[in-house]
């Protein structure tokens, strides 16, 4: 007789059924994710990107009176920038860079600098969903997107525009507001 079960779940048939089932579940839960060959997304490494993201998240936390900021540990890869007609021409190159970078998911590191307590978590529909930061070639214009989820049926977000002058970043606008 052929045994069609997964090789990871082949358990001694003399064991009680509940023990065989439990052993198989444990093996599948703890071994399968590592055996699948899927690699974790690369870490986001841009120090100026973390500075700008921290600036926006810190401001959002203050406006919303948050004691803790929950940040999705992975970048939001589905940005609707192509639909946004409000991005000024001088920021188009940075927006294009953001769109290009957003095609690849990245993980964020613990490199944020926020006033309130903050945590990185794998979030679905809750907390802050953030993009990487898009820059123009001269790194004097930056575009980033931040979305705040409040459950499965609501969210809102903005695209932020920054300009660097005299070595300092200044927020110059918020465009492309989304709400659902």
Secondary structure as UniProt FT lines:
FT   HELIX           7..9
FT   TURN            13..14
FT   HELIX           17..35
FT   HELIX           47..63
FT   TURN            64..65
FT   STRAND          68..72
FT   HELIX           81..83
FT   HELIX           89..91
FT   HELIX           92..101
FT   TURN            102..103
FT   STRAND          117..121
FT   STRAND          126..130
FT   STRAND          134..135
FT   TURN            137..138
FT   STRAND          141..150
FT   TURN            152..153
FT   STRAND          155..165
FT   TURN            166..167
FT   STRAND          168..179
//
